[in-house]
Amino acid sequence: MLVLGIETSCDESGVALYDPDRGLLGHLLHSQVAVHAEYGGVVPELASRDHVRRVLPLTRELLRRTGARLEDLDGVAYTQGPGLAGALLVGASIAHGLAYARGIPAIGLHHLEGHLLSARLAAPAPDFPFVALLVSGGHTQLMRVAGVGDYELLGETVDDAAGEAFDKTAKLLGLGYPGGPALAKLAETGTPGRVKLPRPMLGSGDLNFSFSGLKTAVLTLLSRRVPDAAMRADIAAEIQAAIVDVLAAKAVAAVEHAGLRRLVVAGGVGANRLLRARISALARKNGFEVYYPPLEFCTDNGAMIAYAGALRLAANRLAGVRPQAGFSVRPRWDLEELPAAA
């Protein structure tokens, strides 16, 4: 069963082809960083327009590179939500147009489900069940993942996500867009601990997070003196260390709380080198396994949507579930509302 995956939830256009028997055949991604850089953040209307320009040419190029044809497709999966409404509508309309033209099913996927399952694109792949630390620009959650669609929320951020803390602090330090990678690079030249920042909710006794206070703490530091280059690097190093300390400690606590021995770290912040090193060291110390998606699948991508779509379509086919007519998008969508795979 050959499935085309289309991802257009925010500022990256991703397409991929996945076959359960042959694995991932290929994927392509176009980033809109250059489009939004001069504005210091994502402009929704510009994002939607760029998806319109990119998705079909990317799909044609993907088919050319893999030697596949539209006639070979058995289904089309797309990101239905959450995300920017206009951007989601581009992917949804293209997916349903292709599916209608070919007489094949189209299926809308939850963006975060794609991230949760993305580590299973690597080898070795984690078996179910596992705990997932889903950490990105818009989400910071700990989930117990028992199977496709079987997700239990263990903890989440009560305000800013970890990626937001990176981006907002980067903006305060005058770094470019996207802020997270720029801050991580600057942190390599600084020394954590030279300035002091809190580790929010580290001792809260639960699995929730809070990162908005870190931005306020940095703002307070900067209001006291104009930082030189060395201080800016030290602040970057300390904010990164603070975020990693909290994420790593809560992830280990979630593994112990769930009584499992497998952890998956997914999402854009999951590519952070310090976070990976810290969690890997803690996994060795505490005797559990940790899995990461390949770096290219940490950010938004079509491969995770094609993979999750293939699983969902196969389950629907076995259960005799027929695709629904029409489509909609869900800019806001709770992951726990998803049904288990049929």
C-alpha positions in Angstrom: 0.0 0.0 0.0 1.7 3.2 -1.2 0.7 6.4 0.7 1.5 10.0 -0.1 1.9 12.1 3.0 1.5 15.9 2.9 2.5 18.2 5.8 1.5 21.9 5.8 0.7 22.8 9.4 2.9 25.8 9.7 6.0 27.0 7.8 7.3 23.9 6.2 6.0 22.1 3.1 6.7 18.3 3.4 5.8 15.4 1.1 6.8 11.7 1.4 5.9 8.3 0.1 5.6 5.4 2.5 4.9 1.7 1.8 4.5 -0.7 4.8 6.3 -3.4 2.9 9.2 -1.3 1.5 9.4 1.4 4.1 10.0 5.1 3.4 10.6 5.5 -0.4 11.5 9.2 -0.3 10.6 12.6 1.2 11.2 16.2 0.3 10.9 19.3 2.5 10.8 23.0 1.7 11.4 25.4 4.7 9.9 28.9 4.7 12.6 30.4 6.9 13.7 32.9 4.3 10.1 34.0 3.7 9.5 34.8 7.4 13.0 35.9 8.6 12.5 39.6 7.9 9.3 39.6 10.0 10.9 37.8 13.0 8.3 35.1 13.0 5.7 33.2 10.9 3.2 35.3 9.0 0.2 33.0 8.5 -1.0 34.4 5.1 2.5 34.2 3.6 2.8 30.7 4.9 -0.4 29.6 3.2 0.6 31.3 -0.1 4.0 29.5 -0.1 2.4 26.1 0.5 0.2 26.8 -2.5 3.3 27.3 -4.6 5.4 24.4 -3.2 3.3 21.3 -2.5 2.4 20.2 -6.0 5.9 20.8 -7.5 7.4 19.0 -4.5 5.0 16.1 -5.1 5.9 15.9 -8.8 9.6 15.9 -7.9 9.1 13.2 -5.3 7.4 11.0 -7.8 10.1 11.6 -10.3 12.9 10.7 -7.9 11.2 7.6 -6.6 9.9 6.3 -9.9 6.4 6.2 -8.6 3.3 7.4 -10.4 0.0 9.0 -9.2 -1.6 5.8 -10.5 0.4 3.8 -7.9 -1.0 5.6 -4.9 -3.4 3.7 -2.6 -4.1 6.6 -0.3 -3.2 10.2 0.6 -2.5 11.3 4.2 -2.4 15.0 5.2 -2.1 17.1 8.4 -5.6 18.0 9.4 -4.5 19.9 12.6 -3.5 21.5 14.8 -1.8 24.4 13.0 -2.5 27.5 11.0 -5.9 27.3 9.5 -5.0 28.6 6.0 -1.9 26.4 5.8 -3.8 23.3 6.8 -6.5 24.0 4.2 -3.8 24.0 1.4 -2.7 20.5 2.3 -6.2 19.2 2.9 -7.6 20.5 -0.4 -4.6 19.1 -2.4 -4.9 15.8 -0.7 -8.6 15.4 -1.3 -8.3 16.7 -4.9 -5.6 14.0 -5.6 -7.6 11.3 -3.8 -10.9 12.2 -5.6 -9.2 12.2 -9.0 -7.7 8.7 -8.3 -10.6 7.2 -6.5 -8.6 6.5 -3.4 -9.1 7.4 0.3 -7.7 10.5 1.9 -7.1 10.6 5.6 -6.5 13.6 7.9 -3.9 13.1 10.6 -3.1 14.8 13.9 0.2 16.6 13.6 1.4 15.5 17.0 0.5 11.9 16.3 3.0 12.1 13.4 5.7 13.3 15.8 4.8 10.7 18.5 5.3 7.9 15.9 8.3 9.5 14.0 10.9 7.5 16.0 9.5 4.3 14.4 10.9 5.5 11.1 14.4 4.8 12.5 16.1 1.5 13.1 15.8 0.1 15.7 12.3 1.3 16.2 10.7 1.4 19.7 8.0 -1.1 20.5 4.8 -0.1 22.1 4.2 0.9 24.9 6.6 3.8 25.5 6.7 7.2 27.1 7.1 10.1 24.7 8.5 13.5 25.4 7.0 15.7 22.7 8.9 19.0 22.7 8.6 21.6 20.1 8.0 25.3 19.4 4.3 25.0 20.3 4.0 21.9 22.5 5.7 20.4 25.5 4.0 17.2 26.6 4.7 13.8 28.2 2.5 11.0 26.8 2.1 7.3 27.4 1.9 5.7 24.0 0.3 2.2 24.1 -0.4 2.0 20.4 -1.6 4.0 17.4 -4.3 6.3 18.8 -3.9 5.0 22.3 -2.4 8.0 24.1 -2.5 9.1 27.7 -1.4 12.6 28.7 1.0 12.4 31.7 2.0 16.1 31.9 2.2 19.2 29.8 3.3 22.9 29.9 1.0 25.2 31.8 2.1 28.2 29.7 4.9 28.5 27.2 6.3 25.5 25.4 10.1 24.8 25.6 10.5 25.9 22.0 8.8 29.2 22.8 11.2 29.8 25.6 14.1 29.3 23.3 12.6 31.6 20.6 11.5 34.4 23.0 14.8 34.4 24.8 16.6 34.5 21.4 14.6 37.5 20.4 15.5 39.3 23.7 19.2 38.6 22.9 18.8 40.0 19.4 19.3 36.7 17.6 17.8 36.0 14.2 14.8 33.8 13.2 14.4 30.9 13.9 15.6 31.7 17.4 16.0 28.2 18.9 18.8 27.0 16.7 20.5 30.4 16.8 20.4 30.4 20.6 21.7 26.8 20.8 24.7 27.8 18.6 25.5 30.9 20.7 25.2 28.7 23.9 28.2 26.6 22.7 30.4 29.7 23.3 29.0 30.4 26.8 29.3 28.9 30.2 26.1 27.9 32.1 26.0 29.0 35.7 27.8 32.3 35.3 24.4 33.9 35.3 21.7 32.2 37.4 18.2 31.3 36.0 15.5 29.2 37.7 14.5 25.6 36.9 10.7 26.1 36.9 8.6 23.4 38.5 11.6 21.1 38.8 10.4 20.1 42.3 6.6 20.4 41.7 6.0 16.7 42.3 4.1 16.3 39.0 4.9 16.0 35.4 3.9 19.4 34.2 6.2 22.2 32.9 6.3 26.0 33.0 8.7 28.0 30.9 7.2 31.5 30.7 9.1 32.6 33.8 12.5 31.9 32.2 11.8 34.6 29.6 10.9 37.0 32.4 14.0 36.1 34.3 16.1 36.9 31.2 14.3 40.2 30.7 15.1 41.1 34.3 18.8 40.3 33.8 18.9 42.4 30.6 17.2 45.4 32.3 20.0 45.6 34.9 22.8 46.0 32.4 23.5 46.0 28.7 25.1 42.7 28.0 28.4 42.3 26.1 29.1 39.4 23.8 30.4 37.2 26.6 27.3 37.8 28.8 24.9 37.1 25.9 26.7 33.8 25.3 26.5 32.9 29.0 22.8 33.8 29.1 22.2 31.5 26.1 24.1 28.7 27.7 22.2 29.1 31.0 18.7 29.2 29.4 19.5 26.1 27.4 20.8 24.4 30.5 17.7 25.4 32.5 15.3 24.0 29.9 17.3 20.8 29.4 17.5 20.2 33.2 13.7 20.4 33.5 12.9 18.4 30.4 15.3 15.6 31.3 14.3 15.3 34.9 10.6 15.2 34.1 11.1 12.7 31.3 12.9 10.3 33.7 10.2 10.8 36.2 7.5 10.0 33.6 9.3 6.8 32.6 9.3 5.7 36.3 5.7 6.9 36.8 4.5 4.9 33.8 6.4 1.8 34.9 7.9 1.5 31.4 11.5 1.1 30.2 11.3 3.0 26.8 11.4 6.7 26.1 10.9 8.5 22.8 12.1 12.1 22.4 10.3 13.8 19.5 9.6 17.2 18.1 11.9 20.1 16.9 13.6 20.7 20.3 14.3 16.9 20.3 17.1 17.7 17.9 18.9 19.8 20.6 22.3 18.2 21.1 22.6 19.0 24.9 19.1 17.5 25.5 20.0 14.3 23.6 23.2 13.9 25.5 21.6 14.6 28.9 18.7 12.2 28.4 21.0 9.5 26.9 23.2 9.7 29.9 20.2 9.4 32.3 18.8 6.5 30.3 22.1 4.6 30.8 22.2 5.5 34.5 18.6 4.5 35.1 18.5 1.4 32.9 15.9 2.4 30.3 16.1 2.7 26.5 15.8 6.0 24.7 14.9 6.5 21.0 15.2 9.6 18.8 13.8 10.2 15.3 16.5 11.0 12.7 17.3 14.7 12.9 15.6 15.3 9.5 12.3 14.0 11.1 12.5 16.1 14.3 11.1 19.2 12.6 7.8 19.1 10.6 8.0 16.7 7.7 5.9 14.6 5.3 7.5 11.3 6.3 5.9 11.1 9.7 2.5 11.9 8.1 2.9 9.3 5.4 3.9 6.7 8.0 1.0 7.5 10.4 -1.4 7.6 7.5 -0.3 4.2 6.2 -1.0 2.7 9.7 -4.4 4.4 9.9 -5.4 3.5 6.4 -4.4 -0.1 6.8 -6.4 -0.4 10.1 -9.4 1.3 8.4 -9.2 -1.1 5.5 -9.2 -4.2 7.8 -12.1 -2.8 9.8 -14.1 -1.9 6.6 -14.2 1.8 7.5 -15.2 3.9 4.5 -13.7 7.4 4.0 -16.0 10.3 4.7 -17.1 12.7 2.0 -15.9 16.3 2.3 -13.1 17.5 4.6 -12.4 20.1 7.3 -9.3 21.2 9.2 -8.8 21.5 13.0 -6.5 24.4 14.0 -7.1 23.4 17.6 -7.2 19.7 18.3 -6.6 17.8 21.6 -4.5 14.7 20.9 -6.5 12.7 23.4 -9.6 13.1 21.3 -8.1 10.8 18.6 -9.7 7.4 18.3 -7.5 4.2 18.6 -6.7 2.7 15.2 -9.7 0.6 14.0 
